[in-house]
Amino acid sequence: MKLIKRFIPYYKPYIGVFILDLICATVLSIIDLTFPQFLRILRATLFLEAPEVILSRLGIIAALLLAMYIVRSACRYYVSYQGHMMGAKMESGMRRELFERYEAFSFSYYDNHNTGEMMSKLVSDLFDISELAHHGPENIFISVIKIIGSLILLMRINVPMTSCLMVVVFFMAIFAVKQNKKMRATFADNRKKIAGINSSLQDTLGGIRVVKSFAGEDIEREKFDKSNISFLSSKKQNYILMGTFNAGNSLFEGLMFITVLVAGGYFIAKGQLTGEDLAIYALYINIFINPVNVLVEFTEQLQKGLAGFERFIQVMDTMPEIVDSKDAKELKDVTGVIDFKNVSFSYEEEETVLENIDLHVDAGKSVAIVGPSGGGKTTLCALIPRFYDVTGGQVCIDGVDVKTVTQKSLRSYIGIVQQDVYLFNGTIKENIAYGKPDATMEEIIEAAKNADLLNFIESLPNGFDTEVGERGTRLSGGQKQRISISRVFLKNPPILILDEATSALDNESERYIQESLDKLAVGRTTITIAHRLSTILGADEIIVLDGDGIKERGTHKELIKEGGIYEKYYRMQLGAI
């Protein structure tokens, strides 16, 4: 009931369509109930008249019935079309709501959740919810009206026989409730297992080049088979319960007909029922059983929909870790001064990554951060745009705590070039303009030119309209990196973060990319994370960072003169060249 209460408010935007849908459903039910009663009235009145009277009124009766069934057809059309559209619109709205919630989550959520599982909730779960949204109220409403209406009419024909029928229905209801509880658990398990398949599939296809390069098809096939067989096992248990449920209801349905036949024969023998009334009674039995069957079939849909909705609200009830404060202001006119004031940070249930970090960066200056892997370099930079929140201390831009401003305004002043470049499936133009969708073609061309990319683009048959493929698979690493640099040139932020932007490139590509990065860094506050120390020799300050904090700081010449950790790193790389 808690789930249903949470579900009801989603009907609010479509209340007019919903009410009219139920009105049409009511008309459908009344017309279906009317025909047997109409036949019973005619048998007791008109059909007892002379033949010429019957013939003279058949046209009127046919016209009346035709009008009824035209109305019935119109109602059926509305229920089928508008009812389904209502469900589809609810599904669309909920999918948007879920997508926006996913977007609101910080990096920590994605660190702990699989993309395939999230996609399963976004697609398959919401489809089942949509079907429930439309068919649920409609099926229940129609079925209840038909069951109550036919029950009243059955009572009017013969109360004792209907009472016998209700005994069978009572035991049928008890059976249905018990089976329902069992089926709900299996449907919830089905959802988890299909999410596992999606997760396995996404993982394999996303890394298909690695799979093929290591001839790992058999390994991936085994992993997929494991999740696939697990889902099959879950479905098997589900179908066992469904089979039991349907078989049991079929048996009770047969018991209803047996009850009517035996009780009807008994009451006819006692003179309490006529053969004609038993025939009409049998028509109403069919009307009575049909909605019962609809409710039985609806049980499966109900359990699927509720299982999907339960997973939906689990996500919606998860609050993003990083949110704008109620009094958050827009960050404006940033010059680029960055301060880390006694900053500490740790991931969930992990040791402290950063502790008591104090660092000041003047506007327009370049700072390079070096140190061992896992020393907190990338984490430190991720605190500036609030991809993660500090667990202690403050990160400030131009003296303003980043927690006191809106995330959107904060990130609009920060440009990031990463080692792992992500390009969206689309054209080169669309990828360059990603950070500024309203950019003019002249601005896009200028950004490409600044990243030393223009000659390459113009050499392509489709130029800026060339498709890059999924994740940019049709381009080389250097070309993808230049597109990411073009994005930042177009965005033109005062703060620039370079996260090992050239470490995955060959020496020649690195040289050209480094020239573009040097051009990009002019006039901006630049923080560079680098393993290749040759790329940061001209930095205004170099910070040596490890798990225990800042170990050394100074210019390249100063640190070499100190003969400490940095000098050791530099000599190691110099010897490797």
N, C-alpha and C positions, 0 to 999 in steps of 0.2 A: 504493500500500500504506500510505503514511503516513496518508492520509485514512481508509482503512478501519480502521486501528488506532485512530484518534481516534474513530471512529464506534461501535466495539464496546462501550465502557463504557456507552453509553446503553441497552443491553439489560439491564443489571444489575438494575434494579428490577422487571423483568418476566421474570426468568430462568425461573420456574416455568411461566408461560404459553408462553414461547419453547420450552422443552424439550418440553412436551406438544404444542405445534404441530408440532415436528419429528417427534415420535413418530407423530402422526396422518398427517403427510406420508409417513413411512416405510410405514405400514400401507397407505395409498393406493397407493403405488408397488408394494408387494409383491402386492397384490390384482390390479393391472393386469398385472403380469408373470405371475401365476398362471394366468389364464384360457387363454392359448394352450398352456401346458405341461399344464394339466388336460385340454385337448382332445386333445393328443398322447398322453397316457397312456391316455385312454379309447379312442382309436383303436387303440392297440396291445394293449388288454386287453378291456374290457367289450364294445366294439363287435364283437369277434370271436366273442362267445358266441351262444348260441341266442336267437331273438327273444323267447321268454318270459322268459329271464333278464334281457335288456336292459330289457324293460317293467317287470319287478318292481323294478328298481333305479333307474328314472328319477325316482321320487318322492323317494328319498333324495338323489339328486344335485341335484335342483331345490331341495330344502330347504337343502342345504349351500351351494349357490350363492346362494340368497336371503339366508341368514344372512351370507355374505360381503359381499353388496352392501348389506345393512342397516348393517353395521359401516362399510363404505366411505362410506355416506351420512352417518352420524354423524361420521365423521372429516372429511368434506368440510364439514359444517356448522361444526365447531369451527374448522377452518382458515379458513373464510370469515368467521366472526363474530369469534371471539376473536383470530385473527391480525390482522384489520383493526383491531380495537379496540386491540390492542397498538401498532400503528403510529400510530393516532390519539392514544393517550395519550403516546407518545413525542413526537409532533408538538406536542401541547399543552404538555408539559414543556419542550421546547426553545424553544417560542414564549415561554413565561413567562421562561425563562432569558435569551433575547435581549431581551425587553422590559425586564427588570430591568437588563441591561447598558446599554441605551439610557438608562434613568433615571439610571444611575450616572455617565454622562458629564457633564462640565462644559459650560459654555456654549461653550467653544472648539470642541468637537466639532460642535456644531450650527451654528457659524459656518462650518464647512467641508464639511458634508454636507447633501444634499438630503432633505427629508422623504419625497418620493415614492420615492426609492431605498431608504430605510430601511423603508418600508411594503412594498415589493416583497420584501425579504429576510424580513420578518416574516410574509408571507402566502403568496405563490406559491412561493418557494424551499422553505419548510418543508413545503408539501403534497407536493412531489416527494420530499423527504427521507422523509416518512411512508410514501409508496408503496414506496420502496426498502427502508425498515426492515421492512415486512411481507413484500413479495413477494421481496426479495433472497434471504435465507437459504432461504426455503421453495422458491422456484423452483430455486435451485442444488441444494439437497438432493434434491428430488424428481427433478430431471433427472439428477443424478449417479447416484443409485440405479438409475433406469430404464436409463440408458446402460450402466452397468457390468453390471447384471443381465441385460439383453437381450443384451449382448455375450458374456457367459459362456454363455448358452443358445444363442446363434448359433454359438459355438465348438463346443458339444456336438453340434450338428447337422452342421456342416461347417467344419473349420478353414481349409482353403485358400480357400474362397469368402469367409469372414469376413476373412481377411488381405487379400484384394483390396479388400474394402469399407473396411478401415482406411486404405488408401493414399489413397482419396478423402477420407476424414474428416480425414486429416493435412493435406492441401492446403486443405481447407475451414477448418481451424483457423488456419492461417497467414494466409489471406485475412481472416478475422474479426478477428484481432489487429491487422493493419495498418489496417483500416477503422475499428476502435475508436479508435485514436489520433487519426485525423483527425476523427472525430465528436465527440470530447470537446471539442476546441477550439471547434467550432461551437456546441455546447450552452452553453459558458461565455459565448460572444459573445451568444447568445440572451438569457441572463440579464441581461447589461449593457444590451441594447437594450430589453427589456421594462421594465427599471427606468427607462430614459430616457423611455418612454411614460408611466409612472406619474408621473414627475417633471413632465413637461409638463402632464399632466392636472391634477395637484394645484395647480400654479402658476396655470393658467388658471381653474379653478373657484374657487380661493381668492380670486382677484382679479376675479371676474366683474363686480362692480359698476364697477370701474375700466375693464374691457374695454368694457362697454356704454356707459359715460359718454364714452369717447373713440372709440366706434364702431370698436373694434379687433378685431372678430370675424375679419376677413380676416388680420390679423397673427397672431392666435393660431392660426387654421386652418393657416397656412403653417408655423408652429412645430411644431404637432402633426403635420402631414403629413410634415415632415422626419424626426421621430423615428419615426413610424409606418412610413414607407417604408424607413428604415434597418433597422427590425426585420424588415420583409418581406424585404429583401435578405439579412439574416442567416439567416432561415428558409429562403429559397430555396437557399442554399449548404448548409444543413443537410439539406434534403430531397433535394438532388442526391446527397449522400453516403449518405443512408439508402436512396435508390432503388438506388444502385450496390450497397450492402450487401445489400439484400433480393434484388435480381436475381441477384447472385453466389451467394447461398446457395440460391436456387431452382434455379440451374443445377447446383450441387453435389448438391442433393437429387435432381434428375433423373439425374445421373450414378450415384448410389447404386442407383436402380432399374435403370438400364441394366446396371450391373455385376452385380447380382443375376440379372437375366434372362440375360445372356450367359454368366456363370460357371455359373449353375444349369443352363442348357442343355448346357454343355460337360460338367459333372460327371454329369448324367443320361446323356448319350451314352456316357460312360466307365464307367457303371455304379457310380459312387461316391455317387449321390444318387437318392432316389426322388421321384416326383411329389408324394406326400403330404408328404414332408419339405420340399420346396420351398414348398408351400402354407403349412406352419407357419412356415417361414423368412420368408415374405412377411409373415405376421402380426407377427412379431417386428421386422421391418424398420420397420413402421409405428410400433410401440412405441419403436423406437430413434430414428426420425426426429422423432417428436413432441417429446420433450424437447430435441432439438437445435434445433427451431424455437422452443421456449419460451426457450431460452438466447439465441437470435438476437434475439427480440423483447425479451428482458430487457435486452439491451445498451443499447437506447435509454433504458430506465428507469434503468439503472445510471449512464449518463452524465449524465442530467438530475439525478438525485439527488446524485451526487458534485459536479456543478457547483454545485448549491444549497448543499451542505454546505461546500464550499470557501469560498463567500461568507459562510456562517454562522460558520465558525471564524475568518475574517478579522476579524469584529466581536468575537467572543469573545476573540480574542488581543490585541485593542486594549485596553490598560489605561487606565482613567480617569485623567485628569491630577490630579484632586483626590480624594484618598481620606483616610479617617480614619487617623491614625497608630496603630500597634499599641497604644500606651499612652494613646490618647485618652480623656479623661474627660468626664463629663457637665458641661455648664455649668449652674450653679445660682445662684439668688438674685441675678439681675442687677439692678444699680441703673441702669446705662446710661452709665457713663463710657467714652468712646471715645478711643483714642490711635492716631495714625498716626506711627510712629517711623522717620524716614528712609526712607520708602516709595518704591520705584521699581517701575514696571511697563511691560512692552512685550508686544504681541501677537507671535505667531510671525512671524519674518522681517520685522518692521516696526520703524520707529523707536520710540524710547522715548516712551510716552504720558505717564507720570508719572515724575518724578525728584526724589529727596531731599525728599519731602513730610513735614513735621512739623506735626501738628495735634492739639490737645487739646480735647475737648468734655466739659464737666462734665455729670453726671447731671441730667436735667430741663431742660437748656438747649436753645435752638433755634439752629441754625447754618444759614445760607443760603449756597449756592455758586452763583456767577454767573461768566460768562465766555463766550468765543466757542464756537461749535459745533466739536467735535473737540478741545476743550481738556482733556478728561479728567474732566469732572464726573461723568458717569454711571459711568465706569470706577472712579473713586475710591469711589463708594458701593457698587459691585458687589464691592469687595474686603472689605467688612465682613461680609456673609453667606457669603463664600468662593465666590462664583460664579466668580471667577477667583482665582488665588493670586499674591501679590506675587512679583516677581522679585528684590526686595531690600527689606530692612527688615522691620518688623513692624506688624501691625494688632492692637490689643489691646482687649478689652472688660473693664472692671473690672480692668485690669492683667494679664489673662490673654491670651496669644497665641491668636488664633482657630485656628491650626494645631494646637494641642494639645488641642482639644475636639472632640467629635463634631459633625458637620455638622447632624444632626437637632436636637440640643439648642441649638446656636448659632442656627439659623434659627427656632426656636420663640420666641425672644425678640425677633425683628425683624419689624416689619410694613412692607410696601411698597405704596405707591399709585403706579401708573405712569400715564403719559400714554395709552399704548395699553392699554386695559383688555381683558382676555381673560375672557369668560364661557363656561362650558361648556354644552353642549347639555343642558338640563334645566330645572328649575323655579327660580324666584327663591329659594325657601327653600334648595334644594340649593346654589345658588351662594353665598348668604350664609354658609351653614354649612360651606363647603369647608375652611376652616382649622380647624374644630372640628366634625367630623361627629357627635359625641355631644351637641351642644348641645341644650338643651331649647327648646321652642317659645317659652317666655317669654324666653329669652336672645336668640333670633333676632329676636323682635319688638322687644326693647329696643335691639338693634344697629341695626335699621332705623329706629327712632325717633330715635336719636342721629345718624343720617346724613340726617335729614329726608326719609325715604323712605316712612314708614308711611302717610301719607295717600294717596300715589300707589298703593301696593300695595293698600290697602283699597278703592280705587275700581275695581280690576280685577274682572271677573266671577269669576275663580278665585283671587283674592288671592295668597297666597304660593305657591300651586300653579300659577301661570301659567308656561307654557313661554316661555323667553326666545329660543328659536331658536338656530341655529348661530352661535357667536361673539356672541350677544346681538343679532341683527339686528332683532328685533322691538321693541327699546328705543332711545331716543334716547341721544346721547353723555352727557348729564348724568345720565340714569337709570342707565346702565351704570357711570358713575363713582361714583355714590352706592352702588351695590351693592358695588363694590370697597372703598369706605370702610366700609361695614357689615361686610364681612369682617374688616377690621382692628379695628373696635370689638369684635367678637365674640372675636377672638384676644387682644386686650388686651395687646399687647407693651410692654415698657418702652422699646424703641428704634423709632423711626418714620423711614422714608425716603420722602420725597415727591419723585418724579422727574417734574418738569414736569406735575404732576397736573391743572392747569387750563388748560394752554396751548392745548389743542385745542377749548376750549369758547367759546361766545359770552359776551358781557359779563354778561348776566343770569344765565346758568347758572354762570358763574365766581364771581359774588358769593355765590350760595347754596352752591356747593360749597366755597368758601373759608371760609364760616362753619362748615360741617361739619368741615373740616380743622382750623380753629382750635380747635374743640371737641375734636377727636381728639387734638391735640397737647398738650393740657393735662396736665401732670405726666409727660410723656415726653421723652426725649432725641430731638430732631427734627432731621434733616438734610434741607434742602429744596433741590432743584435747580430754579432758576426762570429763565425768560427775561423774564417779566412782573415787573418790580421792584416794582410796586405791591403784590404779594402777600407781600413779605418785609420791609416797612418796619419791622415790630416785632421782627425777629429779634435775638437777643442778640448775635450776631456774623455779619458778612457776609464771606465769603471770595471774593476775585477770583482765579480760576484760569485759566491758559492753558497752552499747551504747554511753557512754560519754568518752570512752577511757580506758587507762590502770589505774586501781585503786590501785593495789598493785603488788609488785614483790619481790621475794626473795625465799629462800629455804623453805621447809615444816616447819622446826623448827622455822625459823625466822618469818614466817607468823602466825604460831600458837601463838608465843610469842607476836606479835603485837595485837592480839585479834580483828582483823578487819573482813572484808567480808569473807576471806578464812577460818578463824577460825570458823565463823558462819556456813559456808557450811559443814566444816568437822564435827562439833559437830552434825549437823542435820543428816548427813549420819551415824555417829557413833551411834546415838540414834536409827536409823532405822534398824541397823544390829541386 
